[in-house]
Structure formats: structure tokens, C-alpha cells
């Protein structure tokens, strides 16, 4: 009798173990499939094809229904009460956290649906609106995208044209004002239904595990310790009349530099420079697929982004590589636009590297959505775009068509003029974060209150001489996934500054250093297994702090120039020895399948070689 009891109990345990394993595998696979369908449609719609908006909405709804599946959560709790295997327990706890994170009370489901509908409506209205400005001389309407007008404001030598574009973008800021008020109220209703003060508090806790008090305890000291630069700008204005006008600031401070630098960033060479830089820094895309759509066009979403339709997952213990889509909005041939394109290639390329390197079994840890931290994701992308922005990178890669390298003289001249604004490097992020906090905390929100809050924060964080509704042109505020998340860029900038300081101290250099990518890959593999603050400590050896950022961005001009001159000498030594470094001159191989597209048009790919793809793309660009 005892023997029979033991055997029955063992069979029952084995059956339960098998049942649990099958359930875990079921939700892993289901997440991958639902995520893929939604992200494929997201890409199509955001690239300008609004015909698929309804299908995108339906796919999003199915994905959200999965996230809010109460039966799965109940089943997980049931299995946890009987599970004997530690490995399975860990898996179940991860999914328990996932489903609890997205749990929506039944009476809030319709509220979330209403928010999704409003989001789709605003996205469509933005994509199909008429964009352009009134020429100040002919008084005729000039068709021009929002992106193109922003570049004109930074680079056009005629103040009247710059101002005309500024006024046009101010009108565009009110495109979704009515719906935005309704959207904020709907999101707040949802968050309060879950027991949060407002949607900002909900989103911050969901993505970063932080309270508003904790976040602004980090941000507020940065503003206080850098706002002295506004006083310096007012002194400068006595010599440079009009410099504090929003249509003059960028041009008068850096417009000539944008023009002078443009020659060093030919966009038809951007792919090659990106590929070389990432390969030499040890970035490996782990046999993933990347689709790149880099030019601006009508109806296309007016901001760069990277999403992953296929997330890394496993099939019978074999890893299945992921697929990343990323985009930017280069206006080919427009002065200053190519540099923005380089920046986005590095930024979104960093994003792609991050999630194509994840290796977690639980697929919910391998995507960009919570439990993933927005701040940690942005740390990766901002790390790489900051590399591109350094004099260290420009000394190695920024060359004009004559082969002339970006010079130390140009760097010093630009630094001396723009250093006055260097302490304000986080101002736009602080501005957007404070704006959204104020918006979601506002009682009885109206259109006029939205505009008042936008103007107040613009004034506080820019100290421009004119009011602006610029904040209402920030695309992130109109989407559930990015609303109340812009602080992630600020936290990320603090973290990547710490990380760069760590690498500099450890290795002495970052550009072309394969050890940097090797270290980053180790933490990328962990996906969303840890919180932002835990990852920062793990990667840099120190806790998150604004100190490194403040130190770096309030450094004296003399100190920066001294470091740059020392860098020139060290790079000369480096280049003398580079022939001994096998990773420098070998053909570009990022270990990825790469497709270059323009909307539905396939331009080229790297099936023959990266170099052939880059050459084909350059030829295509020069025919546009």
C-alpha cells in the first residue's frame, strides 16, 4: 500500500511538472506571436500607411487582452502553490510579475480602449495634416514637413524665413489639442482606477519602480546647479541681439557650425561609418535581422525609433534570433539633416543591439515593454549616440569628400562659442518631464490650461525671449507607450555618463575598443531581468547619481581643450599601431541580415556584403 501511494504521488508530481512546463511554453510562444503581429502593423502605419490603422488597433487589443488575462494569472498562482522545481518557480514568478504589471480591472478595460482609440485618432490626424509655412516674401504656402522646418530654423540664414517656419510649427502644435485634453483625462481615469495618483505616477512606477518624489529629487538639483547659464545667455544677448528668440537661438549659436560641419558628415557614407564604428567597438547583432528606413517623407512618423517585431526566443532550446526595425527622418541634401541621421543611426543602432542580444527564456524579458525599463533601454542608445558626438569619434571618422578630417581647430572654435550652453544639455528633457507631470497633476484640465502649462515650462527651462508651444509638438506625449516616459532619457543620460566615465577610467578610450562592446553584451543578455538602478550599479560599479553628469557638463573650456589636444596625440599613436589590431581593418560584418528600405520599396541588403549594400544605398540616395 505504501509503495502504491508513493508511485501514484510520483506520477502526479511528474504530470504536474509536465503540465507546468507546457503552460510556461504556451505563454512564452503566445507573447512572441501577439507581439510580432502588433509590431509589424505598427511599423506599416508609422511608416505612413494609414490603411492599416484598424488592423493595428485590433492587434494591439489582442496583445493587451493577453497581458490582462486573469485566467493565466490565476493558473500561475495555482501552479506556484504546487510547483516543486526551482527553475519552474522562477519562470512562474517572472510571468506572475508580468501579468500583475498589466492587470486591468474589468471596469477599466473600456477606459483603456477609449485611450487607444484617441491615440489612433491623433496619430492619423498628425500623419495626414497639411504641413508647411508662408514664405515671408512671396506670401505663398511652401509645403515642408515639420522635420524639415525644424532644420530650417536651425540653419537658414534669413531670419524672416526662420521665423515663418517657427510660426508654422506653433500652429501645428495645436493639431491635437482637443483630443489631447480628453486623452490625459482618460489616462488619469485609468491610473486612478488602479490606485495611483495619476498616470505619470502609474507609468513611472511601472517602468522604473520609482515615485515622482524620487525622480524629481534627482532632476531638480540638476536644474538648480545649471540654471546659471541662463544668466550668462542674457549677458551674451547684449552683444548678440535677438539670440534668445526661439527662431534665432539655434542658428545664431550654432547655425554656422552646422553648415561648416555638414561636409564632414556626408549621409551617403553614414552606413559605412556606422558599421565600422559598431564592429570595432565589439557590437554583434547575433544573427538578427534589421530593417532600416532612413529618409523623411510625407505621412511618415516624424521621429526616429527602434522596435522589435520578432523578439529573441527559443524553440526546443535553440535560440531564434530577433528582428529590429529602425528609422529616422533625413531630408537628403538639406544642410544639417545628415548629421541628425548619423545621430539616429547610432542611437537606434544601440537600441537594436541591446534587445537582439537578450537571451532570456521568458520572452516577456526580451522586449522593450515593461517589465523593461525605459531608462535602461535609453542608456544603451544614448551611450552610442554620445560616442558619435565626441571629438574622439570625429577624429577617426568625420571626413569630407577630400579626405580632410574634422579638425581640432574647428572643435575648439565651436566649443568656445557653445560652451555657454553646455550646462543646459538636459534642459529639454527636464522641460518635457516637468510639463507632463504638471499636465497630469492639473485639475479640470482644459485647452487653455494645457497651453499655459506648455508656455510656462518652455520659459522656465529655455529662458527664451518669446513664448512657445514647442512642447505640444513632442510626439512622445501622444502615445501610451511613450507618454510620461521622457524622463527615461534624462535618467539614461546620467547613467551613460557614468558608464562612459567607467570605461574611460578602465581602458583609457572607448572609440574602436572591442572590450567596451564585450562588457555591454554581458548586461544586454540579461534583458529586463533587473531594474534600472540595479543595472546601473551592475554596469558601472556605482549607484545612479547626477554628479558625473554635472561634473562633465560644467567642466571648464580650458580643461576640455586640454583633454582634446591630449586625445589628438594619443589617437596618432593609436593609428600608428592600428595595423596590428585585426578588428580595425577587416570587412564589416555585424552578424546581421540588414535590409535598406524606403516605405514599401526595398532598396538593397547585405546579402553580398555590407560594403556592397552601403555602396548601393549611396547610389540610390544620389538619385533622389
C-alpha positions in Angstrom: 0.0 0.0 0.0 2.8 2.4 0.9 4.6 1.6 -2.4 1.5 2.2 -4.4 0.9 5.6 -2.7 4.5 6.7 -3.4 4.2 5.7 -7.1 0.9 7.5 -7.5 2.3 10.6 -5.8 5.4 10.4 -8.1 3.3 10.1 -11.2 1.1 13.0 -10.0 4.2 15.2 -9.5 5.6 14.2 -12.9 2.3 15.1 -14.5 2.2 18.4 -12.7 5.7 19.2 -13.8 5.0 18.4 -17.4 1.7 20.4 -17.3 3.5 23.4 -15.8 6.3 23.2 -18.4 3.7 23.1 -21.2 1.9 26.1 -19.8 5.0 28.2 -19.5 6.0 27.3 -23.1 2.5 28.2 -24.2 2.6 31.8 -22.7 6.2 32.3 -24.0 5.1 31.5 -27.5 1.8 33.3 -27.4 3.6 36.5 -26.3 6.0 36.3 -29.2 3.2 35.8 -31.8 1.0 38.6 -30.5 3.9 41.0 -30.1 5.1 40.2 -33.7 1.7 40.8 -35.3 1.2 44.1 -33.5 4.7 45.4 -34.2 4.5 44.5 -37.9 1.4 46.6 -38.2 2.9 49.4 -36.0 5.7 49.7 -38.5 3.5 49.8 -41.5 1.3 52.5 -40.0 4.1 54.6 -38.6 5.9 54.5 -42.0 2.9 56.3 -43.4 0.3 53.7 -44.5 -2.8 54.7 -42.5 -5.0 52.0 -44.2 -3.7 49.5 -41.7 -4.7 51.6 -38.6 -7.8 49.5 -37.8 -5.8 46.2 -38.1 -3.1 47.7 -35.9 -5.7 48.7 -33.3 -7.1 45.1 -33.4 -3.7 43.6 -33.0 -2.9 45.9 -30.1 -6.2 44.9 -28.4 -5.3 41.2 -28.7 -1.9 41.9 -27.2 -3.5 43.9 -24.3 -6.0 41.1 -23.8 -3.2 38.7 -23.3 -1.4 41.0 -20.9 -4.6 41.3 -18.9 -5.5 37.6 -19.0 -6.9 36.9 -15.5 -7.2 33.2 -16.2 -3.4 33.0 -16.8 -2.7 34.9 -13.6 -5.0 32.5 -11.6 -3.3 29.5 -13.2 0.2 30.8 -12.4 -0.8 31.2 -8.7 -2.3 27.7 -8.7 0.9 26.2 -10.2 3.1 28.1 -7.7 1.2 26.5 -4.8 2.2 23.0 -6.1 5.4 23.6 -8.1 8.4 21.6 -6.8 11.1 22.6 -9.3 13.0 25.8 -8.6 13.6 26.5 -12.2 9.9 26.5 -12.9 9.1 28.6 -9.9 11.4 31.3 -11.2 9.7 31.2 -14.5 6.3 31.4 -13.0 7.3 34.3 -10.7 8.5 36.3 -13.7 5.2 35.8 -15.5 3.2 36.5 -12.3 5.0 39.8 -12.1 4.3 40.4 -15.8 0.5 39.8 -15.6 0.2 41.7 -12.3 2.0 44.6 -14.0 -0.6 44.8 -16.8 -3.6 43.7 -14.8 -6.6 45.9 -15.7 -9.7 45.8 -13.5 -12.8 45.0 -15.6 -14.3 48.4 -15.1 -11.1 50.0 -16.6 -10.9 47.9 -19.8 -13.3 50.3 -21.6 -11.3 53.2 -20.4 -8.1 51.8 -21.8 -9.9 51.1 -25.1 -11.0 54.7 -25.2 -7.4 55.9 -24.7 -6.2 53.6 -27.5 -8.9 55.0 -29.9 -7.9 58.6 -29.0 -4.2 57.7 -29.7 -5.0 56.2 -33.1 -7.1 59.3 -34.0 -4.3 61.7 -33.0 -1.7 59.7 -34.9 -3.8 59.7 -38.0 -4.5 63.4 -37.8 -0.8 64.2 -37.4 0.2 62.0 -40.3 -2.4 63.5 -42.7 -2.3 67.2 -41.8 -1.1 69.9 -44.1 2.5 70.9 -43.2 4.4 73.9 -44.5 5.0 77.7 -44.0 4.1 81.0 -45.6 7.1 82.4 -47.5 7.7 85.9 -46.0 8.4 87.4 -49.4 6.0 85.8 -51.9 3.4 85.1 -49.2 2.8 81.8 -50.8 2.4 78.5 -48.9 5.6 76.4 -49.1 5.0 72.7 -48.4 7.5 71.4 -45.9 7.5 68.7 -43.3 7.7 69.5 -39.6 11.2 67.9 -39.5 12.4 70.0 -42.5 11.1 73.2 -40.9 12.9 72.5 -37.7 16.1 72.1 -39.7 15.4 75.4 -41.5 15.0 77.1 -38.1 18.5 75.9 -37.2 20.3 76.6 -40.5 18.6 79.2 -42.7 20.5 82.5 -42.9 17.3 84.6 -43.3 15.6 85.4 -40.0 12.3 86.1 -41.7 12.3 82.6 -43.1 13.3 81.1 -39.8 10.5 83.0 -38.0 8.0 81.9 -40.7 8.8 78.3 -40.0 8.7 78.8 -36.3 5.2 80.3 -36.5 4.1 77.4 -38.7 5.3 74.9 -36.2 3.4 76.8 -33.5 0.2 76.3 -35.4 1.0 72.6 -35.8 1.3 72.3 -32.0 -2.4 72.7 -31.7 -3.3 69.9 -34.1 -4.5 67.5 -31.4 -5.2 69.9 -28.6 -8.9 68.9 -28.1 -8.1 65.2 -28.2 -5.1 65.6 -26.0 -7.1 67.1 -23.2 -9.5 64.1 -23.5 -6.5 61.7 -23.7 -4.9 63.0 -20.5 -8.2 62.8 -18.6 -8.7 59.2 -19.9 -5.3 58.1 -18.9 -5.7 59.6 -15.4 -9.0 57.9 -15.0 -7.3 54.6 -15.9 -4.4 55.2 -13.4 -6.7 56.2 -10.6 -8.7 53.1 -11.2 -5.6 51.2 -10.4 -5.0 53.2 -7.2 -2.4 55.7 -8.5 -2.4 59.4 -8.0 -2.3 60.0 -11.8 -1.0 58.4 -15.0 2.5 59.9 -14.5 2.8 58.2 -11.1 1.5 54.9 -12.6 3.8 54.9 -15.6 6.9 55.9 -13.6 6.3 53.0 -11.1 5.5 50.5 -13.9 8.6 51.3 -15.9 11.2 52.4 -13.4 9.9 51.3 -10.0 10.3 54.9 -8.9 8.0 57.6 -7.4 7.7 61.1 -8.7 9.3 62.3 -5.5 12.3 60.1 -6.1 12.6 61.1 -9.8 12.5 64.8 -9.3 14.8 64.6 -6.3 17.4 63.6 -9.0 16.3 66.1 -11.6 15.7 69.2 -9.6 19.3 69.6 -8.4 20.5 69.5 -12.0 18.3 72.4 -12.9 19.4 74.4 -9.8 23.1 73.7 -10.5 23.0 74.6 -14.2 20.5 77.5 -14.5 23.3 80.0 -14.1 23.8 79.5 -17.8 20.6 81.4 -18.4 22.1 84.5 -16.8 25.2 84.1 -19.0 22.9 83.9 -22.1 21.2 87.2 -21.1 24.6 88.9 -20.8 25.5 87.5 -24.2 22.3 88.9 -25.7 23.6 92.4 -25.2 26.2 91.6 -27.8 24.1 89.2 -29.9 20.8 90.9 -30.3 17.9 88.5 -30.7 19.8 85.4 -29.7 17.2 84.4 -27.1 14.4 84.3 -29.7 13.2 80.7 -30.4 13.8 81.1 -34.1 17.2 82.6 -33.6 18.8 80.7 -30.8 19.9 77.6 -32.6 21.0 79.4 -35.8 22.8 82.3 -34.1 24.6 80.0 -31.7 25.4 77.0 -33.9 23.9 77.6 -37.4 27.2 78.5 -39.0 28.8 75.5 -37.3 26.1 73.2 -38.7 26.9 74.4 -42.2 30.6 74.2 -41.7 30.4 70.7 -40.2 28.0 69.4 -42.8 30.8 68.5 -45.2 32.2 66.0 -42.6 29.0 64.0 -42.4 28.0 63.0 -45.9 25.0 60.8 -45.5 25.9 58.6 -48.4 28.8 57.4 -46.2 26.8 57.1 -43.0 26.1 53.3 -43.3 29.8 52.5 -43.7 30.9 54.7 -40.7 28.1 53.3 -38.5 29.1 49.7 -39.5 32.8 50.3 -38.9 32.2 52.0 -35.6 30.0 49.4 -34.1 32.1 46.5 -35.4 35.2 48.0 -34.0 33.6 48.5 -30.6 32.7 44.8 -30.5 28.9 45.1 -31.3 27.5 41.8 -32.5 23.8 41.6 -33.6 23.6 37.8 -33.0 22.3 36.8 -36.5 19.3 39.1 -36.1 17.5 40.9 -38.9 17.4 44.7 -39.2 15.2 46.8 -41.5 16.3 50.5 -41.8 14.0 53.3 -43.3 16.1 56.4 -43.0 14.6 59.2 -45.2 11.8 61.7 -44.3 8.6 61.6 -46.4 5.0 62.7 -46.2 2.8 60.8 -43.7 5.8 59.1 -42.1 6.1 59.4 -38.3 8.3 62.5 -37.5 10.7 60.9 -35.1 13.3 58.1 -35.1 12.5 54.9 -33.2 13.5 51.2 -33.0 11.0 48.4 -32.4 11.4 44.6 -32.5 8.6 42.7 -34.4 10.4 39.4 -33.6 11.9 39.2 -30.1 14.6 36.8 -29.3 13.0 33.5 -28.2 13.7 29.7 -28.1 12.4 26.7 -30.0 13.3 23.4 -28.5 16.2 25.0 -26.6 17.5 26.6 -29.8 17.7 30.3 -29.8 15.8 32.1 -32.5 17.3 35.5 -33.4 15.3 38.7 -33.2 14.3 41.2 -35.8 14.6 45.0 -35.4 13.0 47.9 -37.4 14.5 51.3 -37.0 14.0 54.6 -38.7 15.0 58.3 -38.9 13.9 61.3 -40.9 16.8 62.5 -43.0 16.0 65.2 -45.6 18.7 64.2 -48.0 20.7 67.2 -49.2 19.4 69.6 -46.6 22.2 71.1 -44.6 22.3 69.7 -41.1 20.0 66.8 -41.7 22.7 64.3 -42.4 24.3 64.9 -39.0 20.9 64.1 -37.4 20.8 61.0 -39.5 24.2 59.8 -38.1 23.0 60.6 -34.6 19.9 58.4 -35.1 21.8 55.6 -36.7 24.0 55.4 -33.6 21.1 55.9 -31.2 18.7 53.4 -32.8 21.5 51.1 -33.7 22.3 50.9 -30.0 18.7 50.1 -29.2 18.8 47.3 -31.8 22.0 45.8 -30.4 20.5 45.8 -26.9 17.4 43.7 -27.5 18.9 41.5 -30.2 21.5 40.3 -27.6 19.0 39.3 -25.0 18.9 35.5 -24.2 16.3 35.1 -21.6 13.9 32.1 -21.8 11.0 34.2 -20.5 10.1 36.1 -23.6 8.5 39.0 -21.7 12.0 39.9 -20.6 13.2 40.2 -24.2 11.1 43.1 -25.4 11.1 46.9 -24.9 7.9 47.0 -22.9 7.5 46.7 -19.1 8.9 45.0 -17.1 11.7 46.5 -19.2 13.0 49.9 -18.0 12.7 52.7 -20.5 15.6 54.4 -18.8 17.9 51.4 -19.1 16.9 50.9 -22.8 17.7 54.6 -23.5 21.0 54.2 -21.7 22.2 51.9 -24.4 21.1 54.1 -27.3 22.3 57.3 -25.7 25.7 55.7 -24.9 26.2 55.1 -28.7 24.9 58.5 -29.9 27.2 60.2 -27.3 30.1 58.2 -28.8 29.2 59.7 -32.2 29.1 63.2 -30.7 32.6 63.0 -29.2 35.7 64.6 -30.6 37.3 61.2 -30.2 34.9 59.7 -32.8 35.2 62.7 -35.1 38.9 62.5 -35.1 38.7 58.9 -36.5 35.6 59.0 -38.7 34.4 62.5 -39.6 35.9 63.3 -43.0 34.8 65.3 -46.0 34.9 64.1 -49.6 38.5 65.3 -49.9 39.5 63.1 -47.1 40.1 66.0 -44.7 39.5 65.2 -41.0 37.3 67.1 -38.6 39.9 69.5 -37.2 41.0 70.3 -33.6 40.7 74.0 -34.6 37.1 73.6 -35.6 36.4 71.7 -32.4 38.0 74.4 -30.2 36.3 77.3 -32.0 32.9 75.6 -31.7 33.4 74.7 -28.1 34.4 78.3 -27.1 31.2 79.6 -28.6 28.8 76.9 -27.5 30.2 76.2 -24.0 27.9 78.8 -22.5 25.0 76.4 -23.2 26.7 73.1 -22.3 25.4 73.1 -18.7 21.8 73.2 -20.2 22.3 69.8 -22.0 19.4 68.2 -20.1 17.1 71.2 -20.2 14.8 69.8 -22.9 14.4 66.5 -21.0 13.7 68.3 -17.7 11.2 70.5 -19.5 9.2 67.7 -21.0 9.3 65.7 -17.8 8.1 68.7 -15.7 5.5 69.6 -18.4 3.9 66.1 -18.3 4.0 65.9 -14.5 2.2 69.3 -14.4 -0.3 68.3 -17.0 -1.3 65.1 -15.3 -1.5 66.7 -11.9 -3.7 69.6 -13.2 -7.3 69.6 -12.0 -10.1 70.3 -14.5 -7.7 70.3 -17.5 -8.7 72.5 -20.5 -7.1 73.5 -23.7 -6.1 76.9 -22.3 -4.5 75.3 -19.2 -2.5 72.9 -21.5 -1.2 75.9 -23.4 -0.4 77.8 -20.3 1.5 74.9 -18.8 3.4 74.4 -22.0 4.4 78.0 -22.2 5.4 78.1 -18.5 7.7 75.1 -18.8 9.2 76.3 -22.1 10.0 79.6 -20.5 11.4 78.1 -17.3 13.7 75.6 -19.0 14.8 77.6 -22.0 14.6 81.3 -20.8 13.8 82.2 -24.4 12.5 85.8 -25.0 9.3 84.5 -26.7 6.6 82.1 -25.6 6.3 78.8 -27.5 4.0 75.7 -27.7 7.0 73.6 -28.7 6.2 71.0 -26.1 2.9 70.2 -27.9 5.0 69.1 -30.9 6.8 66.4 -29.0 5.4 63.2 -30.5 6.0 61.1 -27.3 3.2 62.8 -25.3 0.5 61.3 -27.7 1.2 57.6 -27.2 0.6 55.3 -24.2 4.0 53.6 -24.6 5.9 56.9 -24.5 3.7 59.3 -22.6 5.1 60.1 -19.1 8.3 58.3 -20.1 10.5 61.1 -21.4 12.3 61.2 -18.0 13.9 57.9 -19.2 16.1 59.9 -21.5 17.3 62.1 -18.6 18.0 59.1 -16.3 19.7 57.4 -19.2 21.9 60.4 -19.9 23.0 60.3 -16.2 23.7 56.6 -16.5 25.5 56.6 -19.8 27.7 59.5 -18.5 28.6 57.2 -15.5 29.2 54.3 -17.9 31.5 56.3 -20.2 33.5 57.5 -17.2 33.8 53.9 -16.0 35.1 52.8 -19.4 37.5 55.7 -19.7 39.0 55.0 -16.4 39.3 51.3 -17.0 40.5 51.3 -20.7 41.5 54.9 -21.4 39.4 55.0 -24.6 36.0 54.0 -26.0 36.0 54.5 -29.8 37.2 51.4 -31.6 37.6 49.5 -28.3 36.1 46.0 -28.7 36.3 45.5 -24.9 33.5 48.1 -24.5 31.1 46.1 -26.6 32.1 42.8 -24.9 31.2 44.2 -21.5 27.9 45.7 -22.7 26.9 42.4 -24.3 27.1 40.8 -20.9 24.4 43.0 -19.4 22.4 43.1 -22.7 22.0 39.3 -22.3 20.0 39.8 -19.1 17.1 41.5 -20.9 14.7 43.0 -18.4 15.7 40.8 -15.5 16.7 43.7 -13.3 15.6 47.2 -12.5 17.2 50.3 -14.0 19.0 51.2 -10.7 20.3 47.6 -10.4 21.6 47.6 -14.0 23.4 50.9 -13.5 25.2 49.6 -10.4 26.0 46.3 -12.2 27.4 48.0 -15.3 29.3 50.9 -13.7 30.1 49.7 -10.3 28.4 52.8 -8.7 24.9 53.8 -7.8 23.0 56.2 -10.1 23.9 59.8 -9.4 23.7 63.2 -11.2 27.3 64.0 -10.0 29.2 62.6 -13.0 26.8 64.4 -15.5 27.1 67.7 -13.6 30.9 67.4 -13.4 31.2 66.6 -17.1 28.8 69.4 -18.3 30.2 72.2 -16.1 33.8 71.4 -17.0 35.9 74.5 -18.0 36.6 75.2 -21.6 40.3 75.1 -20.9 40.0 71.6 -19.4 38.1 70.3 -22.3 40.6 71.7 -24.8 43.4 70.3 -22.9 41.8 66.8 -23.0 41.1 67.1 -26.7 44.7 68.0 -27.5 45.9 65.1 -25.5 43.4 62.9 -27.4 44.9 64.0 -30.7 48.3 62.9 -29.7 47.0 59.6 -28.3 45.0 58.9 -31.5 48.1 59.5 -33.6 49.8 56.8 -31.6 46.7 54.6 -31.9 46.5 54.9 -35.6 50.2 54.1 -36.0 49.5 50.8 -34.1 46.1 50.1 -35.7 47.5 47.8 -38.4 48.4 45.4 -35.6 44.7 45.4 -34.5 42.8 42.8 -36.5 39.4 44.3 -35.6 40.2 47.6 -37.3 40.5 47.0 -41.0 38.6 43.8 -41.6 35.4 43.8 -43.8 32.3 45.0 -42.0 30.3 42.1 -40.5 27.8 43.0 -37.8 26.5 39.4 -37.8 23.1 40.5 -39.0 20.9 40.5 -42.1 20.3 44.1 -43.0 17.6 45.5 -45.4 17.5 49.1 -46.6 14.0 50.3 -47.4 12.0 53.4 -48.2 8.5 52.7 -47.2 7.4 49.7 -49.3 10.4 50.0 -51.6 13.2 47.6 -51.0 16.5 49.3 -52.0 19.2 46.9 -51.1 20.6 44.4 -48.5 23.9 43.0 -47.3 23.4 39.5 -48.7 26.6 40.0 -50.8 28.4 42.2 -48.3 27.9 45.2 -46.1 30.2 47.3 -48.3 28.1 46.4 -51.4 24.9 47.4 -49.6 26.4 50.7 -48.4 27.5 51.4 -52.0 24.1 50.5 -53.5 22.4 52.7 -50.9 24.7 55.6 -51.6 23.9 55.4 -55.3 20.2 55.2 -54.6 20.4 58.3 -52.4 22.2 60.3 -55.0 19.4 59.6 -57.5 16.7 61.1 -55.2 
